[in-house]
Amino acid sequence: MPPTDPERVEQVRANLRAARSRIEAACTDSGRDPKEVSLVAVTKTYPADDVRILASLGVTDVGENRDQEAAPKVAETADLDLTWHFVGQLQSNKARSVARYADYVHSVDRAKIARTLGEGAAAAERGITCLVQVNLDEDSRAGVIGSRGGVDPSDTLELADRIEEQERLSIGGVMAVAPLGGDPSQAFARLYEVACRLRDRYPRATAISAGMSGDLEAAIERGATHLRIGTALLGEREPIVG
């Protein structure tokens, strides 16, 4: 079913072109190949028709934050060849549902989440690539989950081991959100250090999910491989869910 709103298609097309130009410029400034960086279009609060528009423009990686919105949206766009990324803070009571459709879960921050995802993936007979969400808030206490999710950097390897214990899960890398009010470049530099330590233990765990619409340049400079872009693609318009 093709997109039905030509004006919206052109709006998203222009936004996508601008976002890709920013990514290419940032890669040039950092001496990186743009092919190393994947754009994950975060469509939270926006309708399935916007997913169809993005797909018609060549975007195949789509991210969602909440299971209650993601699950029906995935079902509504099941005819499209998409890779689904769950990028929001994940509660254990939603993990089994997320395991039915997510190809990547960026926000694993507890062993309990890994176990429940693993059980759900086994029941659904599918594999999931998991990223350890790292808390970059320097003011938080070690061993305490951050307000927006994430383990202390020192706990990353232990949680990666718990993920690998699950037959249907695979450790893919790390994810983080830059602290509010902080310097994103410094925060993402810390994440890169964590990513390197993880990659030493699990060489295939090369993903670094960092950077959103406002700080993607800093993320690219510090090695991000996956950018979670929402506002820059879909705008600030009144969202319509459905």
N, C-alpha and C positions, 0 to 999 in steps of 0.2 A: 504494500500500500504506500504510494508516494506521498511526500509532504503536500499539504493542501493550501498553504498560505505563502504565495510568492513573495510578498513583502518581508515576511519573517525569514524566508530562505535567503534573501539578499542581505538582510541584516546580519544573520549568522555567518554568511559567507564573508562579508567584510570584516567581521570580528575575528574570524578564523585566520584570514589573510594577515591581519594586523598582529595577532598572537604569534603566528609562525614567523613573521618578520622579526619580532622581538627575540624569539628563540634563536633564529639564525644569526642575528647581530650579536647576541650574547655569546654564542658558540664561537663566532669569529674573534671576539675580544678575548676569549679564554683559550683560543687555540684548539678548540674541540670540533669534532665532526657532528653536525646536526643529526646525523643518523644514529648517534649514540643516545639521543634524548627522545623519549616517548611522551607525547601529549595525551594525558588522560582527561577527557572531558567530564567534569563533575556536573551532573544534571539534577542535583537535589532541588526539590520544590518546582521543577519545571516538568512539563508534560512529556508523555511518550512521543508526541509528534516532534518535539525538539530533538529527541534521540534519532528519529528518522531523518530529520534534516541533517544532522551531523553525519550520519551514516552516508547520506547521499553525497556529502562533500568529502568523503574519504576518511572520516574519523571512525575507527573501529574499537578504540579503547574507551570505555565509559565507566565512570565512577559514581557510586551512590553512598550516602551517609547513614541512611536509616532503613532497616529491613522492611518496615511496614509500608514504605514507599517503593523500595527497590523491588521486592518480590513481584507485585503486580505489574510493575513497569517492564521487568524482564519478560514476564509472560506475554505482555502485550506486544513486545517486539521480538518474539521468538523466531520470526521468519528472517531476521537479520543475522548476519555473521559477525557477532560482536564478542569482544573479550570484556567481561564484567569485573570491575575492581570494587571491593567494599573498602571504603576509606574512612568511615566514621568510627567513633568509639563503640566497641562491640560489647554488649551484655551477654552473659553466658546463656540466658534464656532465649536469645535470638540466634545463637551460633549454629544450631542445627538447621534452622531455616536458611541462613546465609550459605551454609555448606551445600545446599541444593543447587545454587546457581552461580556463586562467585568463583571465578577462575583465580583471582588474587585476593587475598585479605591483607591489607596494609597495616592493620591496627591490632595485631596480637600483642598483648601486654601482660598476660598472666598465663601460668601453666594450665589453669582451669579452662581458659578459652581454647588453648591448644587441644586439650583432651576432648572437649565437647565438639569442636570443629572436626577433629579426627574421627570421632564417632559418627558425626553426621555425614562426613565424606564417605566413610566406609558403607554406611547404610544406603547412600545414593550411588555407590560404586563409581566415584569420580575422584580425581586428584585436585588438590588446591596448593598453590604456591603462597606461602605465608611470609610476611615481613614482620620483623620485630619493631614495634613502635617504641622509640626512644624519647624519654623526657629530657628536653634541653634547657629546662628552667634551672638556672644555677642556684636559685634560692630554695629549691625543694630539698627535702631530706632524703638521703640515700635509702633505698628500699621502699619508698612510698610512691604509689602511682600518682602521676601528675594530674592536675585538675582537668586537663584535656586528654588524659591517657598517656601511657608511655612508662617504660621501666627506667630505672636509673641506668646510665651507660654501663656501669660495672656489672649489671645483671644480664646484659645482652646475650653473652655466650651461653649462660645457663639456660635461658629461655629458648635459645636456638636449639639446644640439645633436647629440650622437652618437645619441641616441634618435630624434630627428626625422629623421635620415638614413635610418632604416629605413622602408621603404614601409608596412609593416603595423603599425608602432608609432606611438603618439601620446603626447606628454608630457602628463601630467595633473596634476602637482603634486609635492609632497615628502612624505616620511615620516621619522619619527625615533622612537627609543626614549629616554626620559629616562635620563641616566646613573645608575648605581647609587649611592645615598647622597647624591645631589645634590638641589637644589631643582628639582622638575619645572617650576614656574612660570617660573623664570628660563631653564631650558633651552628650554621651548616658546616663550618670547619670542624667543630667538635663532632658532628655527626659523621663526617668523612673519616675521622680517626677511628670511630667505633666501627664503621663499615670495613675499614682495612683490617682491623683485628678479627672481625667475623669472617672475612674472606680468607684470612690465613688458615682458619679452621675448616671452613666450607668454601672451597674455591669457586663453586658455582653460584654462590650467594652474592651476585654482583649488583643487584638492584639497590639504588638509593632514591627513595621516594621523598622528594623535598621540593618546596617551592610551590607557590600558588600565584594567583593573578598579580599580587602586589610585590612579590619578591622573587620572581622566577629568575631574574638576572643573577642575583646573589647565589641562588641554588645551583645554577649552571656553572658559575665560577668555581663552586666548591664540589663539583663532581656529580650532581644529580643526574639520574638516568630516567626518572619519571617525574613529570610535573603534573600537579593536580589543579587543573584550570577550570574555573566556573564562570565567575563574573565577567572576565575578559572575553568569553565566548558568547554568553547568553544575556549579558547586560544586567542593568538594574531595574528592568521593567517589573511591574506587578506580576509575581509568579502565579501560574495557574497549574494546579496539579490535576492530572487525569490522563 
